Amino acid sequence: MTSSETPVSSSVPVADRRRWFALAIVMTAAFMDLVDVTIVNIAIPSIQEDAGASFSQIQWITAGYALAFAAGLITGGRLGDIHGRKRLFLVGIGGFTLASALCGFAVNPEMLVASRILQGAMAALMVPQVLSIVHATFPARERGKVFGLFGAIVGLGAVSGPLLGALLTEWNLFGLAWRPIFLINLPVGVVALLLGSRFISESKAPRALKLDLVGVALVTLGLLMLLYPLTRGRELGWPLWGYLSMAGALVVFAVLVAYERRKAARDGSPLVELSLFRVKSFAAGIVVQTVFGVALGVFFLVWTLYMQIGLGWSPLRAGLTGVPFSVAVSVAAGMSVQKLVPRFGRKVLQAGALLMVAGVLLYVAESDRYGLRITSWQMALPLVVMGVGMGLIVAPLTDAVLSEVPREHAGSASGLINTVQQMGNALGLGLVSVVFFGVIGDRLTPAQVGPAFVDAFQHALLWVAGVLAVIFVLMAALPKRPAQHTEGAAEGAPAAEAREPELVG
């Protein structure tokens, strides 16, 4: 260890102060990412009207971000392990801020889609470092509390995004219409960049790793071959090449696994650390995260389209309607990690899945009963039930997936978690073409739009309920009780992998 490096145990009072400042900064970055997704959803109808974007371009404004995010997350996580998580975090948040400016000043839908893809790529550098920095900075006994805070941030982001997007769109600041929903990231990003450079301690893998460029190419190629046809399939009439591409993606992933095994045996620096999948909590959690992402990807986009285009509501009314859901997510997320999971274990997550199923089915019933006359308060009960269910899942699931991961592979594991969630989200956005737009006719009169969107919303929600039921079944593979953290690594991991990460500065 060089003179510029400080072990974890030294300067405890200073370290304690710095780590909580660091937590606030990385949580702000996570908050930016969460808000950016929800804020765009609520403004989609306004973007469509003001920028003249087609339905396929609207899908690409959301799916393009998700595609770039998913394709780059594993690489972003590994780059943090190699070159330093603080360094990659700062590069990511700086690039994310710049891409937000390009989105805000986009002159046409094509530039907006391209800027969103860049924004997703920069988020792929930034977001994996959030969990990695937490994992490397906080001892195991404190991580439950930290992930509880993370769950609350998820809920707060879900609250703030729609409301902020609705208000900024309604206010039409300086005649900029929807553009301030992106430009608001600029001051937040600059402040996070300045404070992050001061308060976040550098950390990286304790042994030298190399970037696996072949692995990067295979992961990116496989994800694009899978997700691109799903996103554009309906628009292009589901061509044969799309099915061949999705089938080919499975071959690419099989080649990736074989290559990564050889790479690990040869020099110990694979992009995807396959040994992580021998940790039961990690492997089971990854599957649940993927399917959960599918459900959320479908729900949030069709929900926005249903309220604003189908029911004809303003962005502000749609944003306010979502407040009960978001508050319920935030409150339940904090309670689940701190109080419920330590006592009841896996049953809390399973209860969350069942509550979400119940909330979705209740929403279908309310929508069917009231049709176009439905009011915000009539949606409140199903949204609260769904929100409580989601809150019981989001925070403890992240903790369960990472709890037994060796710190040496924190970046790789965080990248995988975020990748599969975003891959699921992108799959869900792609499925919107099938389960929502596939139910709506191509040529609708103004009088037909409302009823068609209501029917399509109910159809899509039945799919969401089915996916959530699958999640309930998959959760049986999760550990019954929270893992007993040991400051080290997964059960059975070598002692060399259980070392503290190297902290610099």
C-alpha positions as CSV (number, residue, x, y, z in Angstrom):
1,M,0.0,0.0,0.0
2,T,1.5,3.3,-1.0
3,S,1.7,6.4,1.1
4,S,-1.3,7.9,-0.7
5,E,-3.5,5.0,0.3
6,T,-5.4,4.7,3.5
7,P,-6.6,1.5,5.0
8,V,-10.3,1.2,6.0
9,S,-9.6,1.1,9.7
10,S,-7.5,4.3,9.9
11,S,-8.9,7.7,10.8
12,V,-12.3,6.3,11.9
13,P,-14.0,9.6,12.8
14,V,-13.0,11.2,9.5
15,A,-13.9,8.1,7.6
16,D,-17.3,8.0,9.3
17,R,-18.0,11.6,8.3
18,R,-16.7,11.2,4.7
19,R,-18.6,8.0,4.1
20,W,-22.0,9.5,5.0
21,F,-21.2,12.5,2.7
22,A,-20.2,10.1,0.0
23,L,-23.5,8.2,0.5
24,A,-25.5,11.4,0.1
25,I,-23.6,12.1,-3.2
26,V,-24.0,8.7,-4.8
27,M,-27.7,8.5,-3.7
28,T,-28.2,11.9,-5.4
29,A,-26.8,10.4,-8.6
30,A,-29.1,7.3,-8.2
31,F,-32.0,9.8,-7.6
32,M,-31.1,11.6,-10.8
33,D,-31.2,8.4,-12.8
34,L,-34.5,7.3,-11.3
35,V,-36.1,10.7,-11.7
36,D,-34.9,10.9,-15.3
37,V,-36.8,7.8,-16.2
38,T,-40.1,8.7,-14.6
39,I,-39.9,12.4,-15.5
40,V,-39.6,11.4,-19.2
41,N,-42.6,9.0,-19.0
42,I,-44.9,11.7,-17.8
43,A,-43.8,14.1,-20.5
44,I,-44.0,11.7,-23.4
45,P,-47.4,13.0,-24.8
46,S,-46.1,16.6,-24.6
47,I,-42.9,15.5,-26.5
48,Q,-45.0,13.8,-29.1
49,E,-47.1,16.8,-29.7
50,D,-44.4,19.5,-29.5
51,A,-41.6,17.7,-31.3
52,G,-43.8,15.8,-33.7
53,A,-42.4,12.4,-32.6
54,S,-44.0,9.2,-33.9
55,F,-45.1,6.4,-31.6
56,S,-42.0,4.4,-32.6
57,Q,-39.8,7.5,-31.8
58,I,-41.6,7.8,-28.4
59,Q,-40.7,4.2,-27.7
60,W,-37.1,4.9,-28.7
61,I,-36.9,7.9,-26.3
62,T,-37.5,5.4,-23.5
63,A,-36.2,2.1,-24.9
64,G,-33.0,3.7,-26.4
65,Y,-32.0,4.8,-23.0
66,A,-32.7,1.4,-21.5
67,L,-30.8,-0.4,-24.4
68,A,-27.7,1.7,-23.9
69,F,-27.9,1.5,-20.2
70,A,-28.3,-2.3,-20.2
71,A,-25.6,-2.9,-22.8
72,G,-23.0,-0.8,-20.9
73,L,-23.7,-1.7,-17.3
74,I,-21.5,-4.8,-16.9
75,T,-18.6,-3.0,-18.6
76,G,-19.2,0.1,-16.4
77,G,-19.0,-2.0,-13.3
78,R,-15.8,-3.8,-14.3
79,L,-14.2,-0.5,-15.4
80,G,-14.9,0.8,-11.9
81,D,-13.2,-2.3,-10.4
82,I,-10.1,-1.8,-12.6
83,H,-9.7,2.0,-12.8
84,G,-11.4,3.1,-9.6
85,R,-15.1,3.5,-8.7
86,K,-14.8,7.1,-7.8
87,R,-13.1,8.0,-11.1
88,L,-15.7,6.1,-13.2
89,F,-18.5,7.6,-11.1
90,L,-17.3,11.2,-11.8
91,V,-16.8,10.4,-15.5
92,G,-20.3,9.0,-15.6
93,I,-22.1,11.8,-13.8
94,G,-20.2,14.4,-15.9
95,G,-21.2,12.6,-19.2
96,F,-24.8,12.2,-17.9
97,T,-25.0,15.9,-17.2
98,L,-23.7,16.8,-20.7
99,A,-26.1,14.3,-22.4
100,S,-29.0,15.9,-20.4
101,A,-28.1,19.3,-21.9
102,L,-28.1,17.7,-25.4
103,C,-31.5,16.2,-24.7
104,G,-32.8,19.6,-23.5
105,F,-31.6,21.4,-26.6
106,A,-32.5,18.7,-29.1
107,V,-33.8,20.3,-32.4
108,N,-35.7,17.2,-33.6
109,P,-36.9,13.8,-32.4
110,E,-33.9,12.1,-34.0
111,M,-31.4,14.2,-32.0
112,L,-33.4,13.6,-28.8
113,V,-33.3,9.8,-29.4
114,A,-29.5,9.9,-30.0
115,S,-29.0,12.1,-26.9
116,R,-31.0,9.7,-24.8
117,I,-28.9,6.8,-26.0
118,L,-25.8,8.8,-25.0
119,Q,-27.4,9.5,-21.6
120,G,-28.1,5.8,-21.1
121,A,-24.4,5.0,-21.9
122,M,-23.2,7.6,-19.4
123,A,-25.6,6.3,-16.8
124,A,-24.1,2.8,-17.4
125,L,-20.8,4.2,-16.2
126,M,-22.3,6.1,-13.2
127,V,-24.9,3.7,-11.7
128,P,-22.9,0.5,-11.1
129,Q,-20.5,2.6,-9.0
130,V,-23.3,3.6,-6.6
131,L,-23.8,0.1,-5.2
132,S,-20.1,-0.7,-5.5
133,I,-19.1,2.4,-3.5
134,V,-21.7,1.5,-0.8
135,H,-20.5,-2.1,-0.8
136,A,-16.9,-1.0,-0.5
137,T,-17.4,1.8,2.0
138,F,-19.8,0.5,4.6
139,P,-19.3,-2.6,6.8
140,A,-21.7,-5.4,6.4
141,R,-23.6,-4.6,9.7
142,E,-24.6,-1.2,8.3
143,R,-25.6,-2.2,4.8
144,G,-29.1,-3.1,5.7
145,K,-29.7,0.4,6.9
146,V,-28.1,1.9,3.8
147,F,-30.1,-0.3,1.5
148,G,-33.2,0.8,3.4
149,L,-32.3,4.4,2.6
150,F,-31.8,3.3,-1.0
151,G,-35.3,1.9,-1.1
152,A,-36.7,5.1,0.2
153,I,-34.7,7.0,-2.5
154,V,-36.4,4.7,-5.1
155,G,-39.8,5.7,-3.7
156,L,-38.8,9.4,-3.5
157,G,-37.6,9.3,-7.1
158,A,-40.9,7.7,-8.1
159,V,-42.7,10.5,-6.4
160,S,-40.6,13.4,-7.6
161,G,-40.2,12.3,-11.2
162,P,-43.8,12.4,-12.3
163,L,-44.6,15.5,-10.2
164,L,-41.6,17.4,-11.3
165,G,-42.1,16.4,-14.9
166,A,-45.8,17.4,-14.8
167,L,-45.0,20.8,-13.2
168,L,-42.2,21.6,-15.5
169,T,-44.3,20.7,-18.5
170,E,-47.3,22.6,-17.3
171,W,-45.3,25.7,-16.4
172,N,-43.7,25.8,-19.9
173,L,-40.8,27.8,-18.5
174,F,-39.4,30.4,-20.9
175,G,-41.5,28.8,-23.6
176,L,-39.3,25.7,-23.5
177,A,-42.2,23.2,-23.2
178,W,-40.9,19.8,-22.1
179,R,-37.2,20.7,-22.3
180,P,-36.7,21.7,-18.7
181,I,-37.3,18.1,-17.6
182,F,-33.7,17.4,-19.0
183,L,-32.1,20.8,-18.2
184,I,-32.9,20.4,-14.5
185,N,-30.2,17.8,-14.4
186,L,-27.5,20.4,-15.1
187,P,-27.2,22.1,-11.7
188,V,-27.7,18.8,-9.8
189,G,-25.0,17.1,-11.9
190,V,-22.5,19.9,-11.5
191,V,-22.9,20.0,-7.7
192,A,-22.7,16.2,-7.4
193,L,-19.5,16.3,-9.6
194,L,-17.8,18.9,-7.4
195,L,-18.8,17.3,-4.1
196,G,-18.1,13.8,-5.3
197,S,-14.5,14.7,-6.2
198,R,-14.0,15.9,-2.7
199,F,-15.8,13.4,-0.4
200,I,-15.9,10.0,-2.2
201,S,-12.9,7.8,-1.4
202,E,-11.4,5.9,-4.3
203,S,-11.7,2.1,-4.2
204,K,-10.9,-0.6,-6.7
205,A,-10.4,-4.4,-6.8
206,P,-7.5,-5.5,-4.5
207,R,-5.7,-7.2,-7.3
208,A,-5.0,-6.0,-10.8
209,L,-7.7,-6.8,-13.3
210,K,-7.8,-6.2,-17.1
211,L,-10.7,-5.1,-19.2
212,D,-12.1,-8.1,-21.2
213,L,-12.7,-6.5,-24.6
214,V,-14.0,-9.7,-26.2
215,G,-16.4,-10.1,-23.3
216,V,-17.5,-6.4,-23.8
217,A,-18.2,-7.1,-27.5
218,L,-20.1,-10.3,-26.8
219,V,-22.3,-8.8,-24.1
220,T,-23.1,-5.7,-26.1
221,L,-23.8,-7.8,-29.3
222,G,-26.0,-10.3,-27.5
223,L,-28.1,-7.6,-25.7
224,L,-28.6,-5.6,-28.9
225,M,-29.5,-8.7,-30.9
226,L,-32.2,-9.5,-28.3
227,L,-33.6,-6.1,-27.5
228,Y,-33.5,-4.3,-30.8
229,P,-35.9,-6.6,-32.7
230,L,-38.3,-6.5,-29.7
231,T,-38.3,-2.7,-29.7
232,R,-38.8,-2.2,-33.4
233,G,-40.7,-5.4,-34.2
234,R,-44.2,-4.1,-34.3
235,E,-43.2,-0.9,-36.3
236,L,-41.5,-3.1,-39.0
237,G,-44.2,-5.8,-39.1
238,W,-42.3,-8.4,-37.1
239,P,-39.8,-9.4,-39.9
240,L,-38.1,-12.8,-40.1
241,W,-34.7,-11.2,-39.4
242,G,-36.0,-10.1,-36.0
243,Y,-36.8,-13.6,-34.9
244,L,-33.5,-14.9,-36.2
245,S,-31.7,-12.1,-34.4
246,M,-33.3,-13.0,-31.1
247,A,-32.5,-16.7,-31.6
248,G,-28.9,-15.7,-32.5
249,A,-28.6,-13.7,-29.2
250,L,-29.0,-17.0,-27.3
251,V,-26.1,-18.4,-29.3
252,V,-24.0,-15.3,-28.5
253,F,-24.7,-15.6,-24.8
254,A,-23.7,-19.3,-24.9
255,V,-20.4,-18.3,-26.6
256,L,-19.9,-15.6,-23.9
257,V,-20.3,-18.1,-21.1
258,A,-17.8,-20.5,-22.7
259,Y,-15.3,-17.7,-23.4
260,E,-15.6,-16.2,-19.9
261,R,-14.9,-19.6,-18.3
262,R,-11.7,-19.9,-20.3
263,K,-10.8,-16.2,-19.6
264,A,-11.2,-16.8,-15.8
265,A,-9.0,-19.9,-15.9
266,R,-6.3,-18.1,-18.0
267,D,-5.8,-14.8,-16.3
268,G,-8.6,-14.3,-13.7
269,S,-10.0,-11.1,-15.3
270,P,-13.3,-12.1,-17.0
271,L,-15.9,-9.4,-17.7
272,V,-18.7,-11.5,-16.2
273,E,-17.6,-13.2,-13.0
274,L,-19.3,-16.5,-13.5
275,S,-18.3,-17.7,-10.0
276,L,-20.9,-15.2,-8.7
277,F,-23.7,-17.5,-10.0
278,R,-22.5,-20.2,-7.5
279,V,-23.8,-17.9,-4.8
280,K,-27.4,-19.0,-4.4
281,S,-28.7,-15.7,-3.2
282,F,-27.1,-13.9,-6.2
283,A,-28.2,-16.3,-8.8
284,A,-31.8,-16.4,-7.6
285,G,-31.9,-12.6,-7.1
286,I,-30.7,-12.0,-10.7
287,V,-33.6,-14.0,-12.1
288,V,-36.1,-12.2,-10.0
289,Q,-34.6,-8.8,-10.9
290,T,-34.9,-9.6,-14.6
291,V,-38.6,-10.6,-14.5
292,F,-39.4,-7.8,-12.2
293,G,-37.9,-5.3,-14.7
294,V,-40.2,-6.7,-17.4
295,A,-43.3,-6.1,-15.3
296,L,-42.2,-2.5,-14.4
297,G,-41.2,-1.7,-18.0
298,V,-44.7,-2.6,-19.3
299,F,-46.7,-1.0,-16.5
300,F,-45.1,2.5,-16.3
301,L,-45.2,3.2,-20.0
302,V,-48.8,2.0,-20.6
303,W,-50.0,3.7,-17.4
304,T,-48.8,7.1,-18.7
305,L,-50.3,6.6,-22.2
306,Y,-53.6,5.4,-20.6
307,M,-54.0,8.5,-18.4
308,Q,-52.8,11.2,-20.8
309,I,-53.9,9.9,-24.2
310,G,-56.7,7.5,-23.3
311,L,-58.3,9.6,-20.6
312,G,-57.1,12.9,-21.9
313,W,-55.6,14.1,-18.6
314,S,-53.1,16.8,-18.2
315,P,-49.5,15.9,-17.2
316,L,-50.1,17.5,-13.8
317,R,-53.2,15.5,-13.1
318,A,-51.4,12.3,-14.2
319,G,-48.5,13.2,-12.0
320,L,-50.6,13.9,-8.9
321,T,-52.5,10.7,-9.4
322,G,-49.3,8.7,-9.0
323,V,-48.5,10.3,-5.6
324,P,-50.2,7.6,-3.5
325,F,-48.3,4.9,-5.3
326,S,-45.0,6.6,-4.8
327,V,-45.5,7.4,-1.1
328,A,-46.5,3.8,-0.5
329,V,-43.3,2.5,-2.3
330,S,-41.1,4.8,-0.2
331,V,-42.7,4.0,3.2
332,A,-42.9,0.3,2.6
333,A,-39.3,0.1,1.3
334,G,-37.9,1.7,4.5
335,M,-40.0,-0.6,6.7
336,S,-39.2,-3.8,4.8
337,V,-35.4,-3.7,5.3
338,Q,-35.4,-2.3,8.8
339,K,-38.2,-4.2,10.5
340,L,-39.9,-6.8,8.4
341,V,-37.2,-8.8,6.5
342,P,-35.0,-9.4,9.6
343,R,-38.1,-10.9,11.3
344,F,-39.9,-12.7,8.4
345,G,-37.2,-13.1,5.8
346,R,-38.2,-14.2,2.2
347,K,-41.9,-14.1,3.1
348,V,-41.9,-10.3,3.0
349,L,-40.7,-10.3,-0.7
350,Q,-43.3,-12.9,-1.6
351,A,-46.0,-10.9,0.2
352,G,-44.9,-7.9,-1.9
353,A,-45.4,-9.9,-5.1
354,L,-48.9,-11.0,-4.1
355,L,-49.8,-7.5,-3.1
356,M,-48.7,-6.2,-6.5
357,V,-50.8,-8.8,-8.2
358,A,-53.8,-7.9,-6.1
359,G,-53.3,-4.2,-6.8
360,V,-53.0,-4.7,-10.6
361,L,-56.1,-6.8,-10.7
362,L,-58.0,-4.3,-8.6
363,Y,-56.8,-1.6,-11.0
364,V,-58.2,-3.6,-14.0
365,A,-61.5,-3.9,-12.2
366,E,-61.7,-0.2,-11.4
367,S,-60.8,0.7,-15.0
368,D,-63.4,-1.7,-16.4
369,R,-66.1,-0.4,-14.0
370,Y,-65.7,3.3,-14.6
371,G,-64.2,3.4,-18.1
372,L,-63.5,6.9,-19.3
373,R,-65.3,8.4,-16.3
374,I,-62.7,7.1,-13.8
375,T,-61.2,9.6,-11.3
376,S,-57.9,9.9,-9.6
377,W,-59.3,9.0,-6.2
378,Q,-60.8,5.8,-7.6
379,M,-57.3,4.8,-8.7
380,A,-55.9,5.5,-5.3
381,L,-56.6,2.2,-3.6
382,P,-55.1,-0.1,-6.3
383,L,-52.1,2.2,-6.6
384,V,-51.5,2.1,-2.8
385,V,-51.7,-1.7,-2.8
386,M,-49.3,-1.9,-5.7
387,G,-47.0,0.6,-4.1
388,V,-46.8,-1.2,-0.8
389,G,-46.1,-4.4,-2.7
390,M,-43.3,-2.9,-4.7
391,G,-41.8,-1.3,-1.6
392,L,-41.6,-4.6,0.1
393,I,-39.5,-5.9,-2.8
394,V,-37.2,-3.3,-4.1
395,A,-34.9,-2.6,-1.1
396,P,-34.5,-6.1,0.4
397,L,-34.0,-7.7,-3.0
398,T,-30.9,-5.6,-3.7
399,D,-29.5,-6.4,-0.3
400,A,-30.2,-10.1,-0.7
401,V,-28.5,-10.2,-4.1
402,L,-25.4,-8.4,-2.9
403,S,-25.2,-9.8,0.6
404,E,-22.8,-12.7,0.0
405,V,-20.9,-11.2,-3.0
406,P,-17.1,-11.0,-2.5
407,R,-16.0,-7.3,-2.3
408,E,-13.4,-7.9,-5.0
409,H,-16.3,-8.4,-7.5
410,A,-18.6,-5.7,-6.2
411,G,-18.4,-3.7,-9.4
412,S,-19.1,-6.7,-11.6
413,A,-22.0,-7.9,-9.4
414,S,-23.5,-4.4,-9.3
415,G,-23.2,-4.1,-13.1
416,L,-24.9,-7.5,-13.5
417,I,-27.8,-6.5,-11.1
418,N,-28.4,-3.3,-13.0
419,T,-27.9,-4.9,-16.4
420,V,-30.5,-7.6,-15.9
421,Q,-33.0,-5.1,-14.4
422,Q,-32.6,-2.8,-17.3
423,M,-32.6,-5.7,-19.7
424,G,-35.9,-6.7,-18.2
425,N,-37.1,-3.2,-18.4
426,A,-36.1,-3.0,-22.1
427,L,-37.9,-6.3,-22.7
428,G,-41.0,-4.9,-21.0
429,L,-40.8,-1.7,-23.2
430,G,-40.5,-3.9,-26.3
431,L,-43.5,-6.0,-25.2
432,V,-45.6,-2.8,-25.0
433,S,-45.7,-3.1,-28.8
434,V,-47.4,-6.5,-28.4
435,V,-49.5,-6.2,-25.2
436,F,-50.6,-2.6,-25.6
437,F,-50.2,-1.2,-29.1
438,G,-51.0,-4.6,-30.6
439,V,-54.5,-4.3,-29.2
440,I,-55.1,-0.7,-30.6
441,G,-56.2,-0.4,-34.2
442,D,-54.0,1.6,-36.6
443,R,-56.6,4.1,-37.7
444,L,-58.7,5.4,-34.9
445,T,-61.2,8.3,-35.0
446,P,-60.9,10.8,-32.1
447,A,-64.0,9.1,-30.5
448,Q,-62.4,5.7,-30.7
449,V,-59.0,6.7,-29.1
450,G,-60.3,6.7,-25.4
451,P,-62.1,3.4,-25.4
452,A,-59.3,1.7,-27.4
453,F,-56.6,2.9,-24.9
454,V,-58.7,1.8,-21.9
455,D,-59.1,-1.7,-23.4
456,A,-55.4,-1.9,-24.2
457,F,-54.5,-0.8,-20.7
458,Q,-56.6,-3.5,-19.1
459,H,-55.1,-6.1,-21.5
460,A,-51.6,-5.0,-20.7
461,L,-52.3,-5.1,-16.9
462,L,-53.4,-8.7,-17.1
463,W,-50.0,-9.5,-18.6
464,V,-48.3,-7.6,-15.8
465,A,-50.3,-9.6,-13.2
466,G,-49.2,-12.8,-14.9
467,V,-45.5,-11.8,-14.8
468,L,-45.8,-10.8,-11.1
469,A,-47.3,-14.2,-10.3
470,V,-44.2,-15.8,-12.0
471,I,-42.0,-13.6,-9.7
472,F,-43.8,-14.9,-6.7
473,V,-43.0,-18.5,-7.7
474,L,-39.3,-17.6,-8.5
475,M,-38.9,-16.0,-5.1
476,A,-39.1,-19.5,-3.5
477,A,-35.4,-19.8,-4.7
478,L,-34.3,-16.9,-2.6
479,P,-32.7,-17.5,0.9
480,K,-35.3,-17.9,3.6
481,R,-33.5,-15.5,5.9
482,P,-31.2,-12.5,5.3
483,A,-27.6,-13.6,4.9
484,Q,-25.4,-13.2,7.9
485,H,-22.8,-10.8,6.7
486,T,-19.2,-11.5,7.7
487,E,-17.4,-8.4,6.4
488,G,-16.0,-10.8,3.8
489,A,-17.4,-12.6,0.9
490,A,-19.8,-15.3,-0.2
491,E,-19.9,-18.5,1.6
492,G,-17.0,-20.6,0.4
493,A,-15.2,-17.8,-1.3
494,P,-11.4,-17.9,-1.1
495,A,-9.8,-15.8,1.6
496,A,-8.0,-13.7,-1.0
497,E,-11.4,-12.6,-2.4
498,A,-12.7,-11.7,1.1
499,R,-10.1,-8.9,1.6
500,E,-11.1,-5.3,2.1
501,P,-10.9,-3.3,-1.2
502,E,-8.0,-1.0,-1.7
503,L,-9.1,2.5,-0.7
504,V,-7.1,5.5,-2.0
505,G,-7.2,9.0,-0.6
